[in-house]
Amino acid sequence: MVHPQFDPIAFSIGPLSIHWYGIMYLLGFLAGQYLGIWRAGRDAWRNFTPDEVKDLLFYIVVGIILGGRIGYVLFYHMDLFLQNPLYLIKINEGGMSFHGGFLGVAAAVILFARNKKKHIFTVGDFVAPLVPPGIFFGRFGNFINGELWGRPTDVAWGMIFPNVDSLTRHPSQLYQMAGEGFLLFVFLWWFSRKPRPRMSVAAMFMIGYGVLRTIAEYFREPDAHIGYLLGGYLTQGMLLSLPMVFIGAVMMVFAYRTPVFEVVEVKHPKTQGAKKGKKK
């Protein structure tokens, strides 16, 4: 099977070219907003309003863009940054890091929580299940672009990426799309369907993503300029993901050791006096 070699430009309007990757980002943001507004309107105990969800999305978009770019440069191309610090803002050359984006979202959650007078993990638990759809579309964007390909393989569903070489490789972008995007979403949506101890949903996201990303790294070709860090197995992606699992596990222990649940004051209308019915 050969990769379709999609044109990275979806369409053009005059001199403006719209890239598939940008469309995937937009779809991810829209999916998160829709799901967040749906939950805010359905479950009062989450202590969020639809308008707050829209405000939160703005913080998250900024956090993902800034964090994703800064993280990519610092985690994967520190050498280019040291040679030319302006490389940081050369977004036309591409490059976004999930782990950097994750830190950007964490910063956005903290700022939003402070501005709205909410507990940080109240916001974090609300946001966590809304993130995997963005990962889903983002990985599909990687597949369309034919980037972040997998290691050589002989499995029946292997794929040749002509822009790389003639070897049959794992379509690791689709693995991550299915794992970190779809499976993690389904599990977190189920896990968070009812009140859980504060901090536990965010912790479960960190554990789930860290584990699934680490597994995916066994099939994904490491960056050529970094390679394997230890023993022919440890990659930069693993090195950044394993701490997420550890920190998430610690957070989960604390969440269930002294469980705190969200309490929302529900104001009921004053009970009206019952009208007496006439006997017939």
Residue pairs with C-beta under 8 A, 6 or more apart in sequence:
1 157
1 158
1 159
1 160
1 168
2 159
2 160
2 162
3 146
3 159
3 160
3 161
3 162
3 163
3 171
5 146
5 162
5 163
6 20
6 144
6 145
6 146
8 19
8 20
8 21
8 144
8 145
9 17
9 18
9 19
9 20
10 18
10 19
10 20
10 23
11 17
11 18
12 18
20 141
20 144
20 145
21 141
21 142
21 144
21 145
23 141
24 137
24 138
24 140
24 141
24 144
25 134
25 137
25 138
25 141
27 137
28 133
28 134
28 135
28 136
28 137
28 138
29 57
29 60
29 61
29 134
31 130
31 133
31 134
31 137
32 57
32 60
32 130
32 131
32 133
32 134
33 53
33 54
33 57
35 129
35 130
35 133
36 48
36 53
36 56
36 57
36 126
36 127
36 130
37 50
37 53
37 54
39 46
39 48
39 126
40 46
40 48
40 49
40 50
40 52
40 53
41 50
44 264
44 266
45 195
45 262
45 264
46 126
46 262
47 118
47 122
47 262
47 264
48 56
48 126
52 116
55 112
55 116
56 108
56 112
56 123
56 126
56 127
59 108
59 109
59 111
59 112
60 105
60 108
60 109
60 127
62 104
62 108
63 101
63 104
63 105
63 106
63 107
63 108
63 109
64 101
64 104
64 105
64 134
65 104
66 104
67 100
67 101
67 102
67 103
67 104
67 105
67 107
68 96
68 97
68 98
68 100
68 101
68 104
69 88
69 91
69 95
69 96
69 97
69 100
70 88
70 100
70 104
71 96
71 97
71 98
71 99
71 100
71 101
71 102
71 103
71 104
72 95
72 96
72 97
72 100
73 80
73 81
73 87
73 88
73 95
74 81
74 100
75 97
75 99
75 100
75 236
75 240
76 95
76 97
76 223
76 226
76 236
77 87
77 95
77 225
79 225
80 87
81 87
81 88
87 93
98 135
98 138
98 213
99 240
99 241
102 209
102 244
105 127
105 131
106 124
109 120
109 123
109 124
109 127
110 120
112 118
112 123
113 119
113 120
113 122
113 123
116 123
119 198
121 198
121 199
121 202
122 198
122 262
124 199
124 201
124 202
125 192
125 196
125 198
125 199
125 200
125 201
125 202
126 201
127 202
128 188
128 192
128 201
128 202
128 204
128 205
129 185
129 188
129 189
129 191
129 192
129 201
129 205
131 205
132 180
132 181
132 182
132 184
132 185
132 188
133 181
133 185
135 176
135 177
135 180
135 181
135 184
135 209
136 177
136 180
136 181
136 182
136 185
137 181
138 181
139 173
139 174
139 176
139 177
139 180
139 181
140 173
140 177
140 181
142 148
142 173
142 176
143 171
143 173
143 174
143 177
146 161
146 163
146 164
147 173
148 172
148 173
148 220
148 221
149 161
149 164
149 169
149 170
149 171
149 172
149 173
149 220
149 221
150 169
150 170
150 171
150 172
150 173
150 175
150 219
150 220
150 221
151 169
151 170
151 172
151 219
151 220
151 221
152 167
152 168
152 169
153 168
153 169
153 170
153 219
154 168
155 170
157 171
158 168
158 169
158 170
158 171
159 168
159 169
159 170
159 171
160 166
160 167
160 168
160 169
161 169
169 221
170 219
170 220
172 216
172 219
172 220
172 221
175 216
175 219
175 220
176 212
176 213
176 216
176 220
179 212
179 215
179 216
180 209
180 212
180 213
180 216
183 212
184 205
184 208
184 209
184 212
187 204
187 208
188 201
188 204
188 205
188 208
191 201
191 204
192 201
195 261
195 262
196 255
196 261
197 255
197 256
197 259
197 260
197 261
198 255
198 259
198 260
198 261
198 262
199 251
199 252
199 254
199 255
200 251
200 252
200 255
200 256
202 248
202 251
203 248
203 249
203 251
203 252
203 255
204 248
204 252
205 248
206 244
206 245
206 247
206 248
206 251
207 244
207 245
207 248
207 249
207 252
209 241
209 244
210 241
210 242
210 243
210 244
210 245
210 248
211 245
213 237
213 238
213 241
213 244
214 237
214 238
214 241
214 242
214 245
216 237
217 235
217 237
217 238
217 241
218 233
220 235
220 237
222 228
222 235
222 236
222 237
223 236
226 235
226 236
228 234
228 235
229 235
229 236
229 239
